[in-house]
Amino acid sequence: MTTQEVANRLVALCREGKYEQAVKELYSPEIVSVEAEGTPNRTVKGLDAITEKGIRFASKLEKVNSSFVSDPIVADNFFSCTMLMNVNMKDIPVAIDMNEVCVYTVNNGKIVREEFFYAQEPEA
Amino acid sequence: MTTQEVANRLVALCREGKYEQAVKELYSPEIVSVEAEGTPNRTVKGLDAITEKGIRFASKLEKVNSSFVSDPIVADNFFSCTMLMNVNMKDIPVAIDMNEVCVYTVNNGKIVREEFFYAQEPEA
């Protein structure tokens, strides 16, 4: 798959909320996942760590009120998209926006690195 | 200016090749500029350092054969765009592609951080 094809597929799966399938289909075993600057345990490596991060997030999530994933923009083996969600989390009494710019690196048709850019304190 | 307005203005100026004007108009004095992982002197800070980096690049540039800047995608105070250029550099005998994903952070209507994602070895 080209980077454009990987990007299109990731965006399509995320729009359907199929995050686990996206990881299984598109991620390299060597995946490196980087959260925003200042996040504790900012960088994790490997499919198990990514999957665990997803499960931890899902366990805290009460309800997704709305979500939007932009079309991807591609430059060589890098691509970027935005993900905008409004959610209710179990431990927060009000709905919050979780908006981020996501940057992905692709090698040999697999995502080998992802990095997320977002403000540290989501607005209530 | 909102992040969307800063993003639109940066893209408009870059499409016209007005990089110096973009820095003057849109960049914070506290700007942090981050090149790709593995680049020597990867991170520089301040308007003087950014301007000097631009001058150094311009001094090596022979000719821009084509350039494309994508529309920006925005999430809160972050935005991303791609910049694709085909150029001739003075010290390289063939035209090269310089393609990158660019991620910007905006605070109080000014760009305070930029980071570029590209492959270390441009293809000849």
gemmi code that builds the backbone of each chain (N, CA, C; Angstrom):
import gemmi

chains = {
    "A": [
        ("MET", (0.832, -1.206, 0.000), (0.000, 0.000, 0.000), (0.868, 1.258, 0.000)),
        ("THR", (0.465, 2.239, -0.772), (1.164, 3.529, -0.733), (0.777, 4.276, 0.540)),
        ("THR", (1.516, 5.321, 0.830), (1.178, 6.138, 2.006), (-0.236, 6.715, 1.866)),
        ("GLN", (-0.596, 7.155, 0.655), (-1.949, 7.690, 0.430), (-3.007, 6.623, 0.724)),
        ("GLU", (-2.744, 5.393, 0.296), (-3.707, 4.309, 0.536), (-3.822, 3.980, 2.024)),
        ("VAL", (-2.683, 3.935, 2.720), (-2.706, 3.701, 4.173), (-3.479, 4.829, 4.856)),
        ("ALA", (-3.216, 6.065, 4.435), (-3.886, 7.237, 5.023), (-5.398, 7.156, 4.807)),
        ("ASN", (-5.803, 6.853, 3.584), (-7.238, 6.761, 3.281), (-7.909, 5.669, 4.123)),
        ("ARG", (-7.213, 4.548, 4.254), (-7.785, 3.420, 4.990), (-7.888, 3.754, 6.484)),
        ("LEU", (-6.839, 4.365, 7.042), (-6.879, 4.740, 8.463), (-8.043, 5.692, 8.725)),
        ("VAL", (-8.176, 6.697, 7.879), (-9.245, 7.684, 8.066), (-10.615, 7.009, 7.957)),
        ("ALA", (-10.767, 6.121, 6.973), (-12.055, 5.423, 6.797), (-12.395, 4.606, 8.042)),
        ("LEU", (-11.401, 3.871, 8.566), (-11.661, 3.035, 9.752), (-11.948, 3.897, 10.986)),
        ("CYS", (-11.213, 4.994, 11.154), (-11.441, 5.858, 12.322), (-12.818, 6.520, 12.232)),
        ("ARG", (-13.251, 6.865, 11.025), (-14.591, 7.448, 10.875), (-15.687, 6.468, 11.287)),
        ("GLU", (-15.386, 5.173, 11.164), (-16.344, 4.149, 11.595), (-16.107, 3.724, 13.053)),
        ("GLY", (-15.123, 4.357, 13.705), (-14.814, 4.007, 15.093), (-14.083, 2.684, 15.236)),
        ("LYS", (-13.540, 2.168, 14.122), (-12.882, 0.843, 14.148), (-11.383, 0.991, 14.427)),
        ("TYR", (-11.060, 1.474, 15.634), (-9.669, 1.769, 15.981), (-8.847, 0.490, 16.117)),
        ("GLU", (-9.434, -0.541, 16.746), (-8.691, -1.796, 16.921), (-8.348, -2.425, 15.577)),
        ("GLN", (-9.347, -2.385, 14.665), (-9.100, -2.947, 13.336), (-8.001, -2.162, 12.617)),
        ("ALA", (-8.007, -0.838, 12.816), (-6.973, 0.005, 12.193), (-5.587, -0.423, 12.663)),
        ("VAL", (-5.455, -0.657, 13.965), (-4.164, -1.084, 14.509), (-3.763, -2.438, 13.917)),
        ("LYS", (-4.701, -3.380, 13.904), (-4.402, -4.731, 13.377), (-3.994, -4.704, 11.918)),
        ("GLU", (-4.721, -3.909, 11.130), (-4.520, -3.908, 9.682), (-3.306, -3.097, 9.245)),
        ("LEU", (-3.103, -1.959, 9.919), (-2.224, -0.935, 9.337), (-0.946, -0.674, 10.123)),
        ("TYR", (-0.864, -1.172, 11.370), (0.266, -0.806, 12.212), (1.365, -1.852, 12.148)),
        ("SER", (2.598, -1.356, 12.167), (3.780, -2.212, 12.232), (3.970, -2.714, 13.665)),
        ("PRO", (4.523, -3.928, 13.841), (4.878, -4.393, 15.194), (5.846, -3.429, 15.890)),
        ("GLU", (6.575, -2.638, 15.090), (7.576, -1.709, 15.650), (6.985, -0.327, 15.924)),
        ("ILE", (5.659, -0.220, 15.955), (5.006, 1.083, 16.099), (5.528, 1.869, 17.309)),
        ("VAL", (5.758, 3.157, 17.095), (6.087, 4.097, 18.173), (4.953, 5.116, 18.233)),
        ("SER", (4.390, 5.309, 19.407), (3.240, 6.193, 19.587), (3.609, 7.302, 20.567)),
        ("VAL", (3.464, 8.546, 20.130), (3.944, 9.694, 20.903), (2.786, 10.637, 21.216)),
        ("GLU", (2.504, 10.831, 22.494), (1.467, 11.780, 22.908), (2.038, 13.199, 22.928)),
        ("ALA", (1.198, 14.163, 23.336), (1.615, 15.566, 23.348), (2.773, 15.782, 24.321)),
        ("GLU", (3.583, 16.801, 24.024), (4.682, 17.193, 24.914), (4.151, 17.402, 26.319)),
        ("GLY", (4.854, 16.889, 27.295), (4.459, 17.092, 28.688), (3.582, 15.979, 29.245)),
        ("THR", (3.116, 15.069, 28.370), (2.301, 13.947, 28.842), (3.180, 12.939, 29.594)),
        ("PRO", (2.704, 12.433, 30.738), (3.463, 11.360, 31.401), (3.484, 10.115, 30.497)),
        ("ASN", (4.556, 9.356, 30.522), (4.709, 8.186, 29.636), (4.384, 8.556, 28.198)),
        ("ARG", (5.001, 9.618, 27.749), (4.651, 10.219, 26.454), (4.788, 9.244, 25.277)),
        ("THR", (5.850, 8.435, 25.312), (6.146, 7.558, 24.170), (5.994, 6.099, 24.564)),
        ("VAL", (5.219, 5.334, 23.784), (5.159, 3.885, 24.007), (5.481, 3.175, 22.696)),
        ("LYS", (5.947, 1.940, 22.820), (6.406, 1.194, 21.650), (5.776, -0.186, 21.593)),
        ("GLY", (5.403, -0.596, 20.389), (4.925, -1.956, 20.175), (3.414, -2.051, 20.176)),
        ("LEU", (2.892, -3.070, 19.496), (1.442, -3.236, 19.328), (0.736, -3.464, 20.657)),
        ("ASP", (1.376, -4.223, 21.584), (0.724, -4.492, 22.866), (0.489, -3.188, 23.631)),
        ("ALA", (1.500, -2.324, 23.642), (1.394, -1.063, 24.377), (0.314, -0.162, 23.769)),
        ("ILE", (0.244, -0.133, 22.435), (-0.772, 0.674, 21.739), (-2.169, 0.145, 22.058)),
        ("THR", (-2.303, -1.171, 21.994), (-3.601, -1.784, 22.240), (-4.053, -1.513, 23.671)),
        ("GLU", (-3.120, -1.630, 24.595), (-3.427, -1.372, 26.006), (-3.861, 0.078, 26.217)),
        ("LYS", (-3.192, 0.992, 25.522), (-3.562, 2.414, 25.615), (-5.001, 2.607, 25.145)),
        ("GLY", (-5.349, 1.934, 24.067), (-6.712, 2.022, 23.530), (-7.747, 1.474, 24.508)),
        ("ILE", (-7.405, 0.334, 25.118), (-8.338, -0.294, 26.076), (-8.529, 0.610, 27.291)),
        ("ARG", (-7.420, 1.227, 27.763), (-7.484, 2.117, 28.928), (-8.389, 3.317, 28.621)),
        ("PHE", (-8.218, 3.895, 27.425), (-9.060, 5.028, 27.043), (-10.528, 4.603, 26.968)),
        ("ALA", (-10.773, 3.473, 26.326), (-12.157, 3.003, 26.154), (-12.826, 2.757, 27.507)),
        ("SER", (-12.042, 2.307, 28.504), (-12.611, 2.007, 29.823), (-13.045, 3.277, 30.562)),
        ("LYS", (-12.451, 4.413, 30.192), (-12.791, 5.689, 30.840), (-13.885, 6.433, 30.089)),
        ("LEU", (-14.157, 5.993, 28.863), (-15.081, 6.707, 27.988), (-16.523, 6.318, 28.303)),
        ("GLU", (-17.367, 7.331, 28.478), (-18.779, 7.030, 28.707), (-19.546, 7.059, 27.391)),
        ("LYS", (-19.328, 8.149, 26.592), (-20.141, 8.320, 25.390), (-19.436, 9.262, 24.418)),
        ("VAL", (-19.444, 8.892, 23.146), (-18.961, 9.797, 22.100), (-20.166, 10.558, 21.565)),
        ("ASN", (-20.168, 11.876, 21.784), (-21.307, 12.689, 21.342), (-21.194, 13.071, 19.864)),
        ("SER", (-19.978, 13.326, 19.416), (-19.772, 13.623, 17.994), (-18.310, 13.375, 17.682)),
        ("SER", (-18.029, 13.059, 16.424), (-16.624, 12.916, 16.034), (-16.459, 13.243, 14.564)),
        ("PHE", (-15.281, 13.756, 14.247), (-14.955, 14.166, 12.886), (-13.504, 13.808, 12.628)),
        ("VAL", (-13.233, 13.180, 11.490), (-11.853, 12.919, 11.064), (-11.685, 13.581, 9.702)),
        ("SER", (-10.686, 14.451, 9.574), (-10.471, 15.163, 8.304), (-9.952, 14.209, 7.240)),
        ("ASP", (-10.013, 14.635, 6.005), (-9.263, 13.934, 4.963), (-7.779, 14.027, 5.301)),
        ("PRO", (-6.998, 13.021, 4.905), (-5.557, 13.092, 5.175), (-4.834, 13.976, 4.160)),
        ("ILE", (-3.725, 14.563, 4.604), (-2.813, 15.248, 3.686), (-1.484, 14.500, 3.741)),
        ("VAL", (-0.864, 14.307, 2.565), (0.253, 13.373, 2.432), (1.485, 14.069, 1.857)),
        ("ALA", (2.646, 13.750, 2.429), (3.934, 14.181, 1.865), (4.890, 12.999, 1.978)),
        ("ASP", (5.245, 12.404, 0.839), (6.114, 11.220, 0.813), (5.571, 10.149, 1.767)),
        ("ASN", (6.374, 9.725, 2.745), (5.896, 8.659, 3.639), (5.340, 9.197, 4.963)),
        ("PHE", (4.885, 10.448, 4.944), (4.233, 11.039, 6.113), (2.822, 11.464, 5.737)),
        ("PHE", (1.908, 11.378, 6.678), (0.611, 12.010, 6.462), (0.058, 12.542, 7.764)),
        ("SER", (-0.903, 13.438, 7.628), (-1.508, 14.099, 8.777), (-3.013, 14.148, 8.588)),
        ("CYS", (-3.743, 14.110, 9.690), (-5.177, 14.383, 9.668), (-5.546, 14.983, 11.009)),
        ("THR", (-6.717, 15.571, 11.101), (-7.215, 16.025, 12.392), (-8.311, 15.083, 12.858)),
        ("MET", (-8.401, 14.908, 14.162), (-9.496, 14.147, 14.777), (-10.123, 15.036, 15.848)),
        ("LEU", (-11.426, 15.272, 15.706), (-12.159, 16.147, 16.622), (-13.286, 15.327, 17.242)),
        ("MET", (-13.271, 15.228, 18.573), (-14.325, 14.453, 19.250), (-14.915, 15.263, 20.382)),
        ("ASN", (-16.202, 15.105, 20.592), (-16.828, 15.580, 21.825), (-17.308, 14.347, 22.575)),
        ("VAL", (-16.822, 14.217, 23.819), (-17.081, 12.979, 24.560), (-17.504, 13.262, 25.993)),
        ("ASN", (-18.141, 12.293, 26.570), (-18.311, 12.255, 28.026), (-17.399, 11.171, 28.575)),
        ("MET", (-16.565, 11.573, 29.561), (-15.701, 10.610, 30.243), (-16.335, 10.285, 31.590)),
        ("LYS", (-16.098, 9.053, 32.056), (-16.776, 8.595, 33.275), (-16.447, 9.449, 34.498)),
        ("ASP", (-15.208, 9.975, 34.545), (-14.795, 10.705, 35.757), (-14.899, 12.226, 35.623)),
        ("ILE", (-15.519, 12.728, 34.531), (-15.643, 14.176, 34.327), (-17.132, 14.493, 34.140)),
        ("PRO", (-17.655, 15.447, 34.912), (-19.114, 15.645, 34.924), (-19.671, 16.366, 33.689)),
        ("VAL", (-18.813, 16.937, 32.850), (-19.299, 17.650, 31.657), (-18.677, 17.046, 30.400)),
        ("ALA", (-19.342, 17.289, 29.275), (-18.790, 16.842, 27.992), (-17.525, 17.636, 27.687)),
        ("ILE", (-16.540, 16.989, 27.096), (-15.293, 17.680, 26.748), (-14.955, 17.456, 25.274)),
        ("ASP", (-14.244, 18.448, 24.702), (-13.707, 18.308, 23.350), (-12.322, 17.683, 23.423)),
        ("MET", (-12.062, 16.706, 22.565), (-10.723, 16.137, 22.429), (-10.338, 16.296, 20.958)),
        ("ASN", (-9.566, 17.328, 20.701), (-9.227, 17.678, 19.318), (-7.723, 17.575, 19.136)),
        ("GLU", (-7.287, 16.980, 18.038), (-5.849, 16.820, 17.855), (-5.463, 16.787, 16.387)),
        ("VAL", (-4.235, 17.232, 16.140), (-3.570, 16.992, 14.863), (-2.771, 15.712, 15.031)),
        ("CYS", (-2.917, 14.785, 14.086), (-2.233, 13.490, 14.140), (-1.259, 13.416, 12.960)),
        ("VAL", (-0.037, 12.978, 13.231), (0.976, 12.825, 12.176), (1.473, 11.382, 12.181)),
        ("TYR", (1.460, 10.762, 11.027), (1.835, 9.356, 10.892), (3.019, 9.198, 9.936)),
        ("THR", (3.890, 8.236, 10.267), (5.000, 7.854, 9.400), (4.741, 6.439, 8.896)),
        ("VAL", (4.893, 6.232, 7.588), (4.628, 4.924, 6.967), (5.923, 4.371, 6.380)),
        ("ASN", (6.200, 3.108, 6.679), (7.314, 2.410, 6.028), (6.833, 1.055, 5.540)),
        ("ASN", (7.146, 0.739, 4.299), (6.728, -0.547, 3.717), (5.245, -0.824, 3.918)),
        ("GLY", (4.425, 0.187, 3.734), (2.981, -0.002, 3.779), (2.380, -0.125, 5.166)),
        ("LYS", (3.186, 0.094, 6.215), (2.681, 0.010, 7.594), (2.991, 1.306, 8.342)),
        ("ILE", (2.114, 1.650, 9.283), (2.353, 2.817, 10.136), (3.378, 2.436, 11.193)),
        ("VAL", (4.510, 3.153, 11.218), (5.588, 2.848, 12.168), (5.693, 3.886, 13.282)),
        ("ARG", (5.013, 5.024, 13.088), (5.076, 6.072, 14.122), (3.811, 6.914, 14.042)),
        ("GLU", (3.279, 7.295, 15.187), (2.160, 8.234, 15.239), (2.473, 9.252, 16.317)),
        ("GLU", (2.110, 10.514, 16.050), (2.313, 11.549, 17.069), (1.092, 12.450, 17.093)),
        ("PHE", (0.670, 12.814, 18.289), (-0.547, 13.605, 18.459), (-0.212, 14.961, 19.056)),
        ("PHE", (-0.828, 15.996, 18.494), (-0.622, 17.370, 18.957), (-1.950, 17.897, 19.484)),
        ("TYR", (-1.983, 18.207, 20.759), (-3.193, 18.734, 21.385), (-2.799, 19.484, 22.647)),
        ("ALA", (-3.702, 20.356, 23.092), (-3.460, 21.094, 24.329), (-3.555, 20.142, 25.499)),
        ("GLN", (-2.723, 20.359, 26.511), (-2.667, 19.448, 27.654), (-3.946, 19.432, 28.472)),
        ("GLU", (-4.576, 20.583, 28.639), (-5.790, 20.649, 29.449), (-6.984, 20.803, 28.525)),
        ("PRO", (-7.774, 19.752, 28.320), (-8.955, 19.923, 27.478), (-9.922, 20.908, 28.125)),
        ("GLU", (-10.528, 21.744, 27.276), (-11.485, 22.722, 27.805), (-12.768, 22.024, 28.223)),
        ("ALA", (-13.305, 22.427, 29.353), (-14.554, 21.828, 29.818), (-15.720, 22.417, 29.017)),
    ],
    "B": [
        ("MET", (-6.259, 37.022, 15.897), (-6.550, 36.054, 14.830), (-6.769, 34.665, 15.430)),
        ("THR", (-7.750, 33.954, 14.912), (-7.960, 32.568, 15.329), (-6.889, 31.676, 14.693)),
        ("THR", (-6.793, 30.443, 15.180), (-5.839, 29.504, 14.584), (-6.162, 29.286, 13.104)),
        ("GLN", (-7.449, 29.176, 12.770), (-7.835, 28.998, 11.368), (-7.369, 30.190, 10.520)),
        ("GLU", (-7.507, 31.409, 11.057), (-7.085, 32.603, 10.303), (-5.566, 32.642, 10.130)),
        ("VAL", (-4.835, 32.302, 11.203), (-3.369, 32.236, 11.099), (-2.977, 31.192, 10.057)),
        ("ALA", (-3.638, 30.037, 10.098), (-3.342, 28.944, 9.165), (-3.595, 29.390, 7.721)),
        ("ASN", (-4.744, 30.002, 7.490), (-5.079, 30.451, 6.135), (-4.058, 31.468, 5.626)),
        ("ARG", (-3.653, 32.385, 6.515), (-2.723, 33.443, 6.111), (-1.341, 32.846, 5.818)),
        ("LEU", (-0.892, 31.909, 6.676), (0.420, 31.282, 6.447), (0.428, 30.567, 5.101)),
        ("VAL", (-0.624, 29.810, 4.838), (-0.688, 29.051, 3.587), (-0.713, 30.011, 2.389)),
        ("ALA", (-1.489, 31.095, 2.498), (-1.567, 32.071, 1.399), (-0.192, 32.682, 1.121)),
        ("LEU", (0.529, 33.062, 2.177), (1.844, 33.688, 1.995), (2.847, 32.677, 1.441)),
        ("CYS", (2.823, 31.436, 1.948), (3.759, 30.419, 1.446), (3.477, 30.104, -0.022)),
        ("ARG", (2.204, 30.103, -0.416), (1.878, 29.859, -1.828), (2.444, 30.945, -2.727)),
        ("GLU", (2.596, 32.147, -2.174), (3.195, 33.251, -2.941), (4.712, 33.308, -2.750)),
        ("GLY", (5.269, 32.366, -1.982), (6.716, 32.360, -1.731), (7.162, 33.443, -0.768)),
        ("LYS", (6.219, 34.052, -0.032), (6.544, 35.169, 0.871), (6.840, 34.653, 2.284)),
        ("TYR", (7.938, 33.879, 2.400), (8.273, 33.236, 3.669), (8.717, 34.256, 4.719)),
        ("GLU", (9.517, 35.230, 4.290), (9.986, 36.246, 5.244), (8.821, 37.045, 5.812)),
        ("GLN", (7.883, 37.396, 4.923), (6.719, 38.142, 5.386), (5.890, 37.296, 6.363)),
        ("ALA", (5.793, 36.004, 6.081), (5.055, 35.100, 6.972), (5.667, 35.121, 8.370)),
        ("VAL", (6.994, 35.062, 8.428), (7.671, 35.085, 9.730), (7.392, 36.414, 10.436)),
        ("LYS", (7.534, 37.516, 9.700), (7.327, 38.841, 10.318), (5.901, 39.019, 10.835)),
        ("GLU", (4.952, 38.569, 10.034), (3.545, 38.819, 10.358), (3.001, 37.873, 11.420)),
        ("LEU", (3.418, 36.595, 11.329), (2.673, 35.550, 12.043), (3.441, 34.880, 13.171)),
        ("TYR", (4.773, 35.096, 13.220), (5.562, 34.329, 14.184), (5.762, 35.105, 15.482)),
        ("SER", (5.734, 34.365, 16.590), (6.027, 34.918, 17.907), (7.539, 35.079, 18.058)),
        ("PRO", (7.987, 36.085, 18.828), (9.424, 36.185, 19.146), (9.943, 34.923, 19.840)),
        ("GLU", (9.034, 34.178, 20.477), (9.431, 32.965, 21.218), (9.369, 31.712, 20.338)),
        ("ILE", (9.330, 31.882, 19.027), (9.154, 30.738, 18.119), (10.200, 29.648, 18.374)),
        ("VAL", (9.718, 28.409, 18.357), (10.591, 27.224, 18.406), (10.389, 26.481, 17.089)),
        ("SER", (11.473, 26.181, 16.393), (11.400, 25.541, 15.081), (12.134, 24.215, 15.129)),
        ("VAL", (11.429, 23.132, 14.777), (11.967, 21.782, 14.955), (12.020, 21.065, 13.607)),
        ("GLU", (13.218, 20.680, 13.190), (13.376, 19.904, 11.951), (13.124, 18.420, 12.226)),
        ("ALA", (13.279, 17.602, 11.188), (13.017, 16.166, 11.309), (13.971, 15.522, 12.311)),
        ("GLU", (13.491, 14.437, 12.921), (14.327, 13.653, 13.846), (15.637, 13.283, 13.168)),
        ("GLY", (16.730, 13.443, 13.881), (18.025, 13.057, 13.338), (18.770, 14.190, 12.649)),
        ("THR", (18.089, 15.336, 12.457), (18.743, 16.487, 11.838), (19.731, 17.112, 12.831)),
        ("PRO", (20.952, 17.468, 12.369), (21.854, 18.200, 13.271), (21.239, 19.561, 13.615)),
        ("ASN", (21.465, 20.070, 14.807), (20.848, 21.330, 15.255), (19.351, 21.319, 14.983)),
        ("ARG", (18.718, 20.249, 15.413), (17.317, 20.016, 15.065), (16.386, 21.158, 15.496)),
        ("THR", (16.625, 21.699, 16.686), (15.717, 22.702, 17.248), (16.413, 24.052, 17.349)),
        ("VAL", (15.766, 25.102, 16.816), (16.291, 26.459, 17.023), (15.180, 27.325, 17.597)),
        ("LYS", (15.578, 28.376, 18.292), (14.611, 29.230, 18.985), (14.810, 30.694, 18.649)),
        ("GLY", (13.716, 31.414, 18.474), (13.774, 32.863, 18.289), (13.731, 33.267, 16.829)),
        ("LEU", (13.267, 34.499, 16.596), (13.084, 34.985, 15.229), (14.397, 35.095, 14.468)),
        ("ASP", (15.473, 35.498, 15.148), (16.761, 35.636, 14.459), (17.217, 34.293, 13.911)),
        ("ALA", (17.089, 33.259, 14.725), (17.531, 31.923, 14.312), (16.703, 31.411, 13.131)),
        ("ILE", (15.398, 31.661, 13.171), (14.509, 31.234, 12.082), (14.861, 31.971, 10.790)),
        ("THR", (15.066, 33.288, 10.930), (15.381, 34.101, 9.754), (16.699, 33.652, 9.143)),
        ("GLU", (17.673, 33.390, 10.004), (18.988, 32.929, 9.528), (18.862, 31.594, 8.793)),
        ("LYS", (18.016, 30.705, 9.320), (17.796, 29.406, 8.665), (17.222, 29.625, 7.268)),
        ("GLY", (16.299, 30.559, 7.139), (15.704, 30.880, 5.836), (16.724, 31.432, 4.860)),
        ("ILE", (17.591, 32.319, 5.370), (18.620, 32.927, 4.509), (19.598, 31.854, 4.030)),
        ("ARG", (19.973, 30.951, 4.954), (20.921, 29.885, 4.611), (20.335, 28.988, 3.522)),
        ("PHE", (19.044, 28.643, 3.667), (18.402, 27.808, 2.648), (18.350, 28.545, 1.308)),
        ("ALA", (17.954, 29.807, 1.349), (17.829, 30.592, 0.110), (19.176, 30.696, -0.608)),
        ("SER", (20.267, 30.757, 0.169), (21.601, 30.912, -0.441), (22.030, 29.647, -1.178)),
        ("LYS", (21.434, 28.499, -0.796), (21.790, 27.224, -1.440), (20.854, 26.887, -2.601)),
        ("LEU", (19.749, 27.611, -2.662), (18.687, 27.306, -3.630), (19.020, 27.917, -4.989)),
        ("GLU", (18.931, 27.099, -6.038), (19.157, 27.647, -7.377), (17.836, 28.036, -8.011)),
        ("LYS", (16.854, 27.110, -7.963), (15.610, 27.360, -8.686), (14.486, 26.502, -8.099)),
        ("VAL", (13.313, 27.095, -7.927), (12.122, 26.335, -7.543), (11.388, 25.962, -8.830)),
        ("ASN", (11.314, 24.659, -9.094), (10.661, 24.206, -10.327), (9.146, 24.106, -10.176)),
        ("SER", (8.711, 23.695, -8.997), (7.275, 23.648, -8.729), (7.076, 23.635, -7.226)),
        ("SER", (5.939, 24.131, -6.788), (5.643, 24.052, -5.356), (4.143, 23.985, -5.136)),
        ("PHE", (3.788, 23.309, -4.051), (2.379, 23.121, -3.703), (2.264, 23.200, -2.191)),
        ("VAL", (1.304, 23.957, -1.703), (0.994, 23.999, -0.270), (-0.470, 23.602, -0.120)),
        ("SER", (-0.724, 22.584, 0.690), (-2.109, 22.110, 0.872), (-2.922, 23.124, 1.659)),
        ("ASP", (-4.225, 22.987, 1.622), (-5.061, 23.696, 2.586), (-4.688, 23.211, 3.989)),
        ("PRO", (-4.811, 24.091, 4.984), (-4.510, 23.666, 6.355), (-5.649, 22.868, 6.973)),
        ("ILE", (-5.294, 21.980, 7.898), (-6.304, 21.303, 8.734), (-6.040, 21.734, 10.169)),
        ("VAL", (-7.111, 22.015, 10.908), (-6.992, 22.702, 12.206), (-7.649, 21.900, 13.317)),
        ("ALA", (-6.991, 21.844, 14.471), (-7.576, 21.266, 15.693), (-7.169, 22.174, 16.852)),
        ("ASP", (-8.140, 22.898, 17.400), (-7.868, 23.854, 18.490), (-6.730, 24.795, 18.076)),
        ("ASN", (-5.655, 24.840, 18.885), (-4.577, 25.780, 18.541), (-3.419, 25.121, 17.786)),
        ("PHE", (-3.728, 24.035, 17.083), (-2.742, 23.368, 16.235), (-3.256, 23.327, 14.804)),
        ("PHE", (-2.361, 23.417, 13.859), (-2.760, 23.135, 12.480), (-1.628, 22.477, 11.730)),
        ("SER", (-1.989, 21.859, 10.615), (-1.032, 21.124, 9.800), (-1.290, 21.433, 8.333)),
        ("CYS", (-0.229, 21.409, 7.544), (-0.384, 21.462, 6.088), (0.791, 20.701, 5.491)),
        ("THR", (0.692, 20.368, 4.213), (1.848, 19.781, 3.533), (2.451, 20.833, 2.604)),
        ("MET", (3.762, 20.752, 2.443), (4.466, 21.589, 1.477), (5.298, 20.665, 0.588)),
        ("LEU", (5.050, 20.734, -0.711), (5.735, 19.877, -1.685), (6.464, 20.776, -2.674)),
        ("MET", (7.783, 20.620, -2.756), (8.559, 21.450, -3.692), (9.470, 20.566, -4.528)),
        ("ASN", (9.643, 20.959, -5.778), (10.718, 20.391, -6.586), (11.696, 21.527, -6.869)),
        ("VAL", (12.953, 21.306, -6.474), (13.928, 22.404, -6.541), (15.247, 21.928, -7.133)),
        ("ASN", (16.000, 22.902, -7.627), (17.413, 22.670, -7.903), (18.224, 23.408, -6.849)),
        ("MET", (19.134, 22.663, -6.191), (20.042, 23.262, -5.214), (21.397, 23.450, -5.893)),
        ("LYS", (22.122, 24.477, -5.456), (23.382, 24.817, -6.132), (24.406, 23.686, -6.085)),
        ("ASP", (24.417, 22.910, -4.991), (25.455, 21.890, -4.836), (24.997, 20.484, -5.231)),
        ("ILE", (23.806, 20.359, -5.829), (23.299, 19.041, -6.229), (22.980, 19.087, -7.723)),
        ("PRO", (23.500, 18.119, -8.497), (23.406, 18.229, -9.957), (22.025, 17.903, -10.540)),
        ("VAL", (21.127, 17.338, -9.746), (19.792, 16.987, -10.255), (18.714, 17.680, -9.419)),
        ("ALA", (17.530, 17.822, -10.021), (16.397, 18.376, -9.276), (15.992, 17.411, -8.168)),
        ("ILE", (15.586, 17.932, -7.033), (15.156, 17.075, -5.919), (13.774, 17.509, -5.418)),
        ("ASP", (13.051, 16.533, -4.873), (11.782, 16.815, -4.214), (12.037, 17.104, -2.737)),
        ("MET", (11.426, 18.154, -2.231), (11.461, 18.441, -0.792), (10.018, 18.490, -0.318)),
        ("ASN", (9.582, 17.393, 0.258), (8.173, 17.249, 0.647), (8.081, 17.063, 2.148)),
        ("GLU", (7.145, 17.763, 2.781), (7.058, 17.644, 4.242), (5.646, 17.883, 4.747)),
        ("VAL", (5.376, 17.246, 5.878), (4.202, 17.582, 6.691), (4.674, 18.614, 7.712)),
        ("CYS", (3.931, 19.712, 7.830), (4.293, 20.793, 8.751), (3.206, 20.894, 9.819)),
        ("VAL", (3.618, 20.996, 11.077), (2.658, 21.138, 12.186), (2.989, 22.412, 12.960)),
        ("TYR", (1.988, 23.251, 13.172), (2.179, 24.539, 13.828), (1.329, 24.622, 15.096)),
        ("THR", (1.897, 25.290, 16.101), (1.171, 25.596, 17.344), (0.968, 27.109, 17.402)),
        ("VAL", (-0.262, 27.526, 17.703), (-0.595, 28.951, 17.754), (-0.994, 29.319, 19.182)),
        ("ASN", (-0.410, 30.419, 19.673), (-0.853, 30.976, 20.964), (-1.075, 32.469, 20.812)),
        ("ASN", (-2.204, 32.962, 21.286), (-2.507, 34.392, 21.193), (-2.319, 34.938, 19.784)),
        ("GLY", (-2.753, 34.199, 18.796), (-2.732, 34.666, 17.408), (-1.382, 34.631, 16.730)),
        ("LYS", (-0.365, 34.032, 17.379), (0.973, 33.951, 16.781), (1.455, 32.500, 16.764)),
        ("ILE", (2.248, 32.167, 15.759), (2.849, 30.830, 15.689), (4.012, 30.765, 16.684)),
        ("VAL", (3.925, 29.837, 17.630), (4.966, 29.709, 18.670), (5.839, 28.474, 18.468)),
        ("ARG", (5.388, 27.557, 17.599), (6.170, 26.339, 17.359), (5.857, 25.826, 15.974)),
        ("GLU", (6.877, 25.345, 15.281), (6.679, 24.670, 13.997), (7.526, 23.420, 14.012)),
        ("GLU", (6.981, 22.343, 13.415), (7.766, 21.113, 13.318), (7.535, 20.505, 11.951)),
        ("PHE", (8.621, 20.001, 11.368), (8.566, 19.469, 10.011), (8.876, 17.982, 10.023)),
        ("PHE", (8.084, 17.231, 9.260), (8.254, 15.779, 9.144), (8.596, 15.448, 7.697)),
        ("TYR", (9.782, 14.915, 7.497), (10.222, 14.552, 6.152), (11.304, 13.490, 6.263)),
        ("ALA", (11.523, 12.774, 5.172), (12.579, 11.763, 5.153), (13.927, 12.466, 5.153)),
        ("GLN", (14.883, 11.861, 5.857), (16.197, 12.503, 6.000), (16.946, 12.638, 4.684)),
        ("GLU", (16.846, 11.614, 3.836), (17.594, 11.656, 2.576), (16.623, 11.955, 1.433)),
        ("PRO", (16.619, 13.184, 0.917), (15.713, 13.442, -0.212), (16.109, 12.582, -1.404)),
        ("GLU", (15.085, 12.081, -2.108), (15.365, 11.250, -3.285), (15.865, 12.104, -4.433)),
        ("ALA", (16.887, 11.618, -5.126), (17.424, 12.377, -6.255), (16.506, 12.217, -7.458)),
    ],
}
model = gemmi.Model(1)
for chain_id, residues in chains.items():
    chain = gemmi.Chain(chain_id)
    for i, (resn, *xyz) in enumerate(residues, 1):
        res = gemmi.Residue()
        res.name, res.seqid = resn, gemmi.SeqId(i, " ")
        for name, pos in zip(("N", "CA", "C"), xyz):
            atom = gemmi.Atom()
            atom.name, atom.element = name, gemmi.Element(name[0])
            atom.pos, atom.b_iso = gemmi.Position(*pos), 0.0
            res.add_atom(atom)
        chain.add_residue(res)
    model.add_chain(chain)
structure = gemmi.Structure()
structure.add_model(model)
structure.setup_entities()
